[in-house]
């Protein structure tokens, strides 16, 4: 892969935490760490670089291993941690950036991989503000319909989005009502404009299904 200065960059080694969920960059997630291997991962992170990778489990369970994992995930950083008396931990993490697994390494003492930053277009199209506003309206409207159906809470009207359109897009992805595969597709999208367009299409599809359901109720 190539860095900002177009120089070649070697894949880096990173501890990994496969989960049955997708973490978007800039989103915050709490984790209950109880398996010995992930206790070891957490301890190593807190003793050094507080970063590790989170990837979606495509098949299998979070507990016990023998799971199948997707290749694209998110580098996360530990914001807060609390160790319980029995050795379990509660940690708060924030997503930093998408990354791709180049090669899985040994799972001993915990899952590890060689990873690289997820490549995007060298010169992506500038984000269209109208497209961003449409995404905001669509996600808000869909969450409002979900509230009427009693399956999800509406978004607060006081929510503000980051001035950086890339960050605002990630915030919207975290708020949108998505299944795991749709969320994974958004994580893998090639640039913010492509991600916004796909997010709008996914939210509008959910909206149409909800309108049909509410019409029949």
C-alpha distance (Angstrom), angle and dihedral (degrees) to the residues before:
residue distance angle dihedral
X1 . . .
X2 3.80 . .
X3 3.78 128.4 .
X4 3.82 130.6 -142.3
X5 3.78 91.2 -76.5
X6 3.81 91.1 49.5
X7 3.81 89.4 -107.4
X8 3.77 120.4 142.2
X9 3.81 113.3 -101.7
X10 3.78 124.9 -160.8
X11 3.82 119.5 -129.7
X12 3.79 111.6 -98.9
X13 3.80 129.1 -134.5
X14 3.79 114.4 -113.2
X15 3.78 135.6 175.2
X16 3.80 110.6 -119.5
X17 3.80 135.0 -145.2
X18 3.83 110.9 -166.2
X19 3.81 111.1 -156.9
X20 3.80 140.6 175.3
X21 3.80 90.2 -114.1
X22 3.80 142.2 60.7
X23 3.80 120.8 -115.1
X24 3.81 114.7 -155.9
X25 3.81 122.6 -151.7
X26 3.83 111.9 -90.8
X27 3.82 91.3 18.1
X28 3.81 120.1 118.7
X29 3.81 123.6 -135.3
X30 3.80 134.1 -179.6
X31 3.80 119.2 -140.5
X32 3.79 132.0 -164.4
X33 3.81 106.2 -146.1
X34 3.79 113.0 -159.8
X35 3.83 109.5 136.7
X36 3.84 112.8 95.3
X37 3.81 92.6 -125.3
X38 3.81 92.7 54.8
X39 3.78 91.5 43.1
X40 3.81 85.5 57.9
X41 3.82 91.0 47.9
X42 3.80 91.4 50.2
X43 3.80 92.2 47.7
X44 3.82 91.9 51.1
X45 3.80 91.4 47.8
X46 3.80 92.8 50.1
X47 3.80 90.9 47.4
X48 3.80 92.9 52.6
X49 3.80 135.0 -6.6
X50 3.80 106.3 6.9
X51 3.82 92.5 -144.5
X52 3.79 132.2 108.2
X53 3.79 137.0 153.5
X54 3.80 129.0 -100.6
X55 3.80 119.1 -157.5
X56 3.80 131.9 174.8
X57 3.80 118.4 -106.1
X58 3.80 105.4 -129.5
X59 3.79 94.1 -170.9
X60 3.79 133.5 7.4
X61 3.78 134.8 26.1
X62 3.80 134.8 -53.7
X63 3.81 89.4 -130.1
X64 3.77 124.5 70.3
X65 3.79 102.8 9.2
X66 3.84 127.6 -109.4
X67 3.79 89.7 111.7
X68 3.81 129.1 141.7
X69 3.79 115.4 -126.1
X70 3.78 135.8 -160.9
X71 3.80 119.4 -120.0
X72 3.82 99.4 -127.0
X73 3.78 121.3 65.0
X74 3.79 141.7 137.4
X75 3.77 132.1 -86.8
X76 3.80 108.0 -127.2
X77 3.79 133.3 -165.4
X78 3.80 126.4 -151.7
X79 3.80 111.8 -117.0
X80 3.80 100.0 175.4
X81 3.78 136.7 2.7
X82 3.78 138.5 -173.9
X83 3.80 124.4 -170.8
X84 3.79 116.7 -147.8
X85 3.79 124.8 -142.5
X86 3.82 93.2 -102.7
X87 3.81 93.4 52.8
X88 3.79 98.0 -98.5
X89 3.79 117.4 128.6
X90 3.77 137.4 -147.4
X91 3.79 112.4 -151.8
X92 3.78 135.1 179.6
X93 3.79 115.6 -148.7
X94 3.79 136.3 -177.2
X95 3.78 125.3 -150.2
X96 3.80 113.5 -119.7
X97 3.81 110.6 179.2
X98 3.80 141.5 -23.9
X99 3.80 115.3 -93.5
X100 3.78 136.3 -177.6
X101 3.79 126.9 -134.9
X102 3.79 109.8 -124.2
X103 3.79 95.5 -179.8
X104 3.79 135.3 -5.3
X105 3.81 114.5 -128.6
X106 3.80 130.4 -164.0
X107 3.80 119.1 -45.9
X108 3.81 89.8 -140.7
X109 3.00 118.5 133.0
X110 3.83 86.7 -1.1
X111 3.82 136.7 -26.3
X112 3.80 113.2 -65.8
X113 3.78 134.1 174.9
X114 3.77 144.3 178.1
X115 3.80 105.4 -112.8
X116 3.79 139.6 -179.4
X117 3.78 133.3 -165.4
X118 3.79 111.9 -87.8
X119 3.79 108.0 -100.4
X120 3.81 118.5 -124.6
X121 3.79 133.4 -177.6
X122 3.80 111.5 -57.9
X123 3.82 91.2 -131.9
X124 3.82 107.1 19.3
X125 3.78 120.5 -166.8
X126 3.82 113.6 -95.7
X127 3.78 112.7 -99.2
X128 3.80 112.2 -97.4
X129 3.82 107.6 -131.0
X130 3.82 90.0 -149.6
X131 3.80 89.4 56.6
X132 3.81 90.9 49.7
X133 3.81 91.8 49.4
X134 3.81 90.5 48.7
X135 3.79 89.8 52.9
X136 3.80 91.2 50.2
X137 3.81 92.3 50.1
X138 3.80 92.9 45.2
X139 3.81 95.4 49.5
X140 3.82 91.4 45.8
X141 3.81 91.6 48.6
X142 3.79 93.1 48.0
X143 3.79 92.6 49.1
X144 3.81 87.9 49.6
X145 3.81 90.9 54.6
X146 3.79 90.0 48.2
X147 3.79 88.1 53.8
X148 3.81 89.9 54.0
X149 3.80 88.9 50.7
X150 3.80 89.7 50.4
X151 3.80 95.3 -122.8
X152 3.80 102.5 105.0
X153 3.78 140.5 11.7
X154 3.79 121.5 -101.0
X155 3.79 117.2 -115.1
X156 3.78 116.3 -99.7
X157 3.81 113.5 -106.8
X158 3.82 87.3 -134.1
X159 3.81 94.1 66.5
X160 3.79 111.7 118.9
X161 3.78 125.9 -163.2
X162 3.77 128.1 -137.7
X163 3.80 118.3 -93.3
X164 3.80 89.1 -126.3
X165 3.85 104.6 83.7
X166 3.81 91.5 -149.0
X167 3.80 91.0 57.5
X168 3.83 92.1 42.2
X169 3.79 89.3 54.0
X170 3.80 91.4 53.4
X171 3.81 89.9 48.6
X172 3.80 89.8 53.9
X173 3.79 91.7 48.6
X174 3.81 89.5 55.6
X175 3.82 91.0 50.3
X176 3.80 98.2 44.9
X177 3.82 120.0 100.1
X178 3.80 99.6 -112.9
X179 3.77 136.6 157.8
X180 3.80 116.9 -129.2
X181 3.80 96.6 -98.3
X182 3.82 92.4 49.6
X183 3.80 90.3 48.5
X184 3.80 89.8 50.6
X185 3.81 90.7 51.1
X186 3.81 90.3 53.6
X187 3.80 91.1 49.4
X188 3.82 89.4 54.0
X189 3.83 96.2 45.2
X190 3.81 115.7 127.5
X191 3.78 102.5 -116.4
X192 3.79 137.8 -26.0
X193 3.81 98.1 -75.7
X194 3.80 92.3 52.4
X195 3.81 89.3 46.1
X196 3.83 92.5 50.6
X197 3.81 92.9 49.1
X198 3.79 92.2 49.5
X199 3.80 92.1 44.8
X200 3.82 90.7 53.8
X201 3.81 91.5 49.0
X202 3.82 92.2 49.5
X203 3.82 93.5 46.9
X204 3.82 92.2 47.1
X205 3.82 90.5 51.4
X206 3.81 90.1 53.0
X207 3.81 88.9 46.4
X208 3.81 93.0 54.0
X209 3.80 91.4 49.2
X210 3.80 90.3 50.2
X211 3.81 93.0 48.8
X212 3.81 90.4 52.5
X213 3.81 90.7 48.3
X214 3.80 93.7 48.0
X215 3.83 91.1 47.5
X216 3.81 89.5 56.3
X217 3.79 95.2 47.1
